[in-house]
Amino acid sequence: MRFRTALAAAAGALTLIVTLPTSASAAVGEFQYTYIGIDGTPRIAVLADPESGQCHTLPEVADPDSSSPAHSPRNRTDATATVFTEPDCEGDWFSLRPHTGYGSERLKLRSVVFS
């Protein structure tokens, strides 16, 4: 009888483990970009360990009507970063390879997604 009870408990535990939602995956590392601050000076911002598969609109440059886009991205994550010229991962795009991908001051961006 004890064997059946132990077996049933083990099967129940296994079922719980399998059905629990898994945590979202993240790109490990930092994604860096430059934007122009309110005072007109360049500032550097960083996304640390950003979620993969989720669009990240850069908050400092989210409004196309009131701010210049960010530029000079540096992808130091372990995932490919695809940068977009518009918020919400829309517009023209460019991919930056993991760990060493970078863009010059000419590469403008307002959002990014990691894969």
Secondary structure, 3 states (H helix, E strand, C coil): CHHHHHHHHHHHHHHHHHHCCCCCCECCEEEEEEEECCCCCEEEEEEECCECCCCEECHHHCCCCCCCCEEEEEEEECCCEEEEEEHHHEEEEEEECCCCEECCCCCEECEEEEC
